[in-house]
Structures are given as structure tokens and as C-alpha cells.
Amino acid sequence: MSWPKTAIVRFLLPLLISIVLLPEAAVSSATCLAVLVGEDPDKDANPASVDILAVYLMNNGTHFTFIIECRATPAPSLIGSYVVWLNTTNGDAPDYCLVAGGISGLYEVHRKGHSIKLKYKAPIEVTIEGKSIFLTANLDDIDYPGGVGDPVGVVVTTQQPLFKVRDRAPDSGMYYISHKVIPELPGPTLFLFIPSVIITVYVIYTRKFKTM
């Protein structure tokens, strides 16, 4: 094997190996892009662990994550929860909520008169980093994209004890995010694009060296 071809193999082999590891890496890089949903006044709730300062949204095309930044380290418990209420159908009330604390999960919200009933739908992942709590759910579980309208209304509450609201973001009304903020599966597109680039590079170089 000539030196140029050996160099090509040495160049392509690490890239091909990286493709095997790409799904996890791509998810990590995609979820690093957080979009600010809205901010909330500082020190308008106590204790500091339930005082919401800002709400962010990030996703990787298959899962979406809401990040609730608080004035102190969040502390979900059996009697204290962090809740993201979603109005995905442009109705008069939320139709889903993500709950961290108690029995964490994604719930369907059913409103009848002045009462609200929550029906457990799917598990979510809850993590805490510094003064922020991350609530991650599957996009399929909220019937995205077909069942999600535009825009999506968002309200975030901290509740401690469970049914007493300590803080609400925003203080009134809702935050609104565009349907397009949640992309439709960029991951598979990325996985097809990178191998295509590698194949193209290989073909170009092999043809070039055949003529040398």
C-alpha cells in the first residue's frame, strides 16, 4: 500500500470509529444548546431553593429538557415539587406537566370545573446541577410534532408542601415558545451527513491517487 493510501486509511479509521460513538456524543452536544424561556424576579419566594430565577429549554430532537434555575440548590422531595406546566394545544389550561418531586413523571392534565386531575403518563429523568434542576421527557410522550400546536404555553411552579405554590414563573400569564424551538429529529440527519462526507472524501482521494 502506497504512502498516500496509508495516510487516507489512518485518517478515515478514527473517523469511522467515531461514527460508532457518535449518537451519544451528538446527543450531548445538542442538549448543550439551551434556549431562555423566561426569567423571574429575584427573591420573590422563600426558601431560596424554591425561588425560580430563570427557565430554559433544550433538546436533542428525541427528548426535551426544561431547566429551572433557582436561587439555591433545588430540593425535590415527597412534599416539595418543581413543576413545568405545558399548554400544547392552545387551550384554556395546561394539558401536560412535568413533575420533579413526589412521584416524578410526565402527567396528563385534565381540568373539570375548578378541579384539576393529573394522570401519570410516562417517566422523566430528573437531575440537579448546581442551582438548577433538569426535567427531561420524551417528545413522543407529548405527541410531538402532530399533536403540538404553536405556540406552546409554559408555566413553571415550585410547590412546598405539594399543593401550595411557593413561586410561579411568570408571575402571571404564560411564557410562549415557538413550535419550531423543538426541532424534528436533527440527530438522524446528522448521522447521515457525516458518513456521507467521509465517503465523499474517500472517493475523491482514491480517484486522485489512481491518476498519480
N, C-alpha and C positions, 0 to 999 in steps of 0.2 A: 504494500500500500504506500503510495507516494506521500510525501510530507503534507501537501495541501489537503489531501483527503483525510489524513490522520488528524490534522488540525480541525477539520469540519466535524469529525466524529467526536473529538474531545470537546468541541463547542456545543454540539447538539445533545450529547448524552446527559449532561447536567440539566439541560432544559427539559428533556423528556422525563427525567426523574422528577423534576419539579412539578410537571403536569399531574403526576400521581398524587402529589401532596397539595395540589392547587386548591381543591374545594375548600379545605379548612382555612387555608391562607386567605383565599378570596373572601370568604365569609367574614374573617376577622377584619380585613381591610375595609370591606363595605360597611360594616357596622360601626366603624370609627367616624363616619360622617354623620354627625348629629345636627339636626335642624332645630333651631329655637322655636318652640310652640308659643311660649309666652312667659312673662315674668310676673312676680307678685311682690307687693310691698314687704320690706324687711321688718322684722319684729312686730308682726301683727297677730302672732299666735304664740302660746306657750304650752308646754316646754319647747325649747328650741328645736328638738328633734321632730316636731310636727309642724314647724313653721316652714312653709313652702316658699322658696326664693325664685325658682325657675323650673320650667318643664321643657324637655327636649324629646325629639323623636328621631330614631334611626332605624334602619332596616337593611336586610341583605337580599330582598326580593322574595324570600320564602317566610321570613319571620320579621316581626316589627317589635321594637323596644321603646317603651316610654321611660325616660329618666327623670326622676323627681329629685331636684336639688333642694336640700333643707339647710337650716341654719346650724344644725348639729347632726351627728350621725343618726340616721333613721333607725327606729327600733320596733319593727313589726312584732306583734305578739298575739296571744289568743283574744285579747280585748282591745288591741290597737291595730288599726289597719291604714294602708295607703291605697287609695282607690282612684283609678282612671276611668271616668265615665265617657262612653263614646256614643254619639248620635250619628249613625252611619246611613240613615235613611231619610234625613231631613224632616224627621217627625217632630212632635212636640216634646218628646222626652228621650233620654238615652235608651238604646236598645241592647248595649253590651257594657260590661265593666270588667276591668282587670283589678283583682284584689290581691294585695300582699299583706298577709296577717290573717289570723284565724285559719280558715281553710282557704289557702291561696288558690287562685284559679281564674279562668275566664268564665263569666256568668252572663246568661241572657237576662235582660231586664224586662219585666212585664209590669206595666202600670195599670191599675184598675181603680178609678176614682182617685182618692188621696193616698192609696196604699201602693207600695212597690214590692214586688216579689222577685227574688233572684233565683234563677235556675242554673245549677252548675253545668257547664258545657265542656270545658277542657282544662287540662293542667297548664300552668305557665311556669316559667323559670324566674326566680327572684334572687337577685344578688345585690350586695351592698359594697360600694367602693367609696371610701372617704365619707363625705356628707351627702352622697347620692344613693338612691335605691333604683335598681333597674328591674322593670317588669317586661318580660319577653313572651310573646304569644305567636301562634302560627297564623299566617294570613288566611289560610284556608278556613280557619275556625270562625272568621267573621264574614265568610262568603265573598272574599275579595277575589277578583275585581267586580264580578257581575252584580253582587248584592250590596255594593257600597256606593252611595251617592256622592255628590260633590257640591259643596264642601262637606267635610266631616267636622262635627262639633265635638269639642273636648272640654271637659271639666275635671279638675283633679281635687280630691279632698283628702284630708287626714282626719281620722276618726278615733277618738280615745276618751271614754270607752267606746265600744264598737259602733254604737248608733248616735254618738254625739260628735258633731262636726267641730273640729278644732281649727282647721284652716281650709279655705276654699280658694282655688286659683282657676279663673279670675274671681275677684270678689263678687262680681255679678255678670250675668250673661255667659258667653262661652268663648273659648278660643276657637278659631276656624283654621283648618288646614286643607290644602288642595288635595283632591283625589290623586293628583299626579305626584305628590310628595312620596307616595308609596309606589315604587316602580314595579312593573310586571316582569319578574324573573330576569334580572340582568345577568345573574350567575351563569345560566346555560349559554347565553350569548358570549360571555367572556371565555368559557371553556372551549367553545367552538373557534373563537377568534385566534387564540394563542396557538393552538396546534396548527391552524391554517398558516399562520405566519411562519412557524418553524418549517413546515413542509415547503412553503414557497422559497424560503432561504436555501433549503437543502437542494431543491431542484435547480435554482439559479446557479449555485456554486458548482454542482456536479456537471451541469452543461458547460459552464465556463471552463472548467478544468479539462473536460473532454476535448476542447478545441485548442488546448495549450500543448 
